[in-house]
Amino acid sequence: MTGGRGGAGQRAGTARPPSIGDVRRFNLIRVLQLVRGNAPLTRSGLVTASGLGRVTVLDIVGELQDRGFIRESGFTPAGRAGGRPARALEMDDTRLAVGTLRITADHAALECASLQGRTVFSRDIEVDCSRMSPGQVLADLAKTVEEARGFLASAGTRLARVSVGCPAYVDASAGVVIMSQALGWSGVPVVPELDRLAGNGVSFSLDRLANLAVHAERKAGGWPAEDGILLLFGDVGIGGAYQRDGQVLHGDWGMGAEFGHVVVEQGGRPCFCGKAGCLETYVGLGPLAEAMGTGRDVGGAGFVAHMLDSLRNPDATMRAEVARQGVILARSVQSLVSIFDPRAVILGGHLTALAPLIMPAFWAEFERTRGRYGRAEIRVSTLGAAAVMAGGIESATQDLCLRPWLAE
């Protein structure tokens, strides 16, 4: 699901027989994932859950402790037979940290957390992509990463992995922004540049905002990894993500699940992508501002904050426009459900703020046009735009646990 330019999947036909080192890495990842998902867990519990031999488990646990991934967390209660209490294992909360770096047109933020999700560093960063070059923006972001790394190091914590999210088409495998209208960027090597400026011991990944947010939405909703989760992420326009079996759909050209560019009206409003009638030209804060005639620069500095503030006291014109958006959104969701057949559809990002106004019209149209077989759960996100930062932390932690050598 992540192959091609959009992901890091290996092409068919290039597989080789597993080596002893491969088996060791697989077992290391297996044990680490079990501790992460089931802590507190004893060594005996790991032997049972993993199916590995006791000597192998003890050896791997020792290595993961040495690397700073797991730690002993005290004793478990004695069993029924009255045996000795056993030492329990959990993710280490002090020695390794991960982070999320979010970039938007007029603002950036870095948040770091322990492997248990405890926030250990947070910083807002003033940027203005309309007057700063990509190199200047990335240099400022790298300085903040360096600040975070130094702050954490003083407490004995190592920053190991940072997920970078931005509103863009991205080549996730190369860490390059292919194109971003919101940032005014094209062909910007975000990860290579951050590696050069701040990569001493820190590894970076790059993805779209919605692709980070979907990690947090899945965790908040409690859906298992094998369920398909579809996210429509409201911003100035509409972004999207689809995740199943732990994999986010990137597509071959970095545009997988860009639901905002599904055509909802033939020959409709022109879109920056070159088509006409795209969903994001009808639904989102940008179309709402244009319908309201606010006169503000759509997507410019302070735009999102202004629009969210205006939703607190909507007038009749705004209510009518948002209701119209709800009808279009419902029809689009029906089409996406038919294509992806997901377990759940989440309306997130700034659609959460629009929900009190948009959902009555959405539900009326959705029920009117509901097909016979679509059974997806439709849910309004409780995280809203905050899902990006939380999802980036989850994504970075997952990356680190699937590839623990990133922390070497």
C-alpha angles and dihedrals in degrees: 000000000000100000129125125027092331097058148015101253120141117243119245116264096036098088120122131196113277116260128213087261091053091053090049092051091047091052091046091053092044093055093044092051091049092053092046094050100038109029132182089054129156126224089250089051089052091052090053096043097044099040088224125132119268094244091052092049093048090050093049093046089054091051093048090050091051091050092052098247102113138019141184112267103190135279129321119224117273115268127248091272090059095246124158117290112257129227111257124218129218139163111289110253100196117037105056131038137184131199149202123221113193120193124194132163096273106012143040132186137191122203125177129194140181121251087266091056098254111149110242102167136017131176136167115216124203112225134159112197091187092069104018123076118235088251092055092048093049091047090055091047091049090053089055091049088051090050091051093047092051093046092050094044090057087062094046094258125129121213103221110165136022126189112211118204130187140158097263150099103264141190095222095188093055096033092235130140103229094190137339123182091186093055097031089233130141127177094355114164096218100167097041090050094047089046089055096046103035108003099112097129094338122101123201137206129191131213144146118279094248092050089058094042094055090066091060093042092055092049092047092048094047095229116157119245094255093061119096112240121192119195128194105196118200119213129131082321130357126291127182147198138191122198131180134159089008092301128115117216108243100160125213095289103034096262101099113142094006089153093170088076097055105119111243098170125033111231090005132139116337116254129204089240089071097254129099130233098026118167094244091059087063105032129048141045093299096058089042092055092048092049090049092049092227093162090222124136102260107235093005128127112311093002098123094045091050093050094047090050091051091055090068091072107026119184125213093270092053092047091052093048094048090048089053089051089052092058093050092045092052092052090049092050090051090055093047092049089054091052102041103024091209128185090233142008116210124199103206147150111049090345083082089064091046093048099095089057102031104042101068090059091039094055094044091054094039093054092044092055100031112137125225098255109032108112103164117140111241114210136173110226118248090201099057115176090347088075090081095065094040091045092049090055090049092047093049091047090049091049091051094048092048091046106027091170087075085079094057 
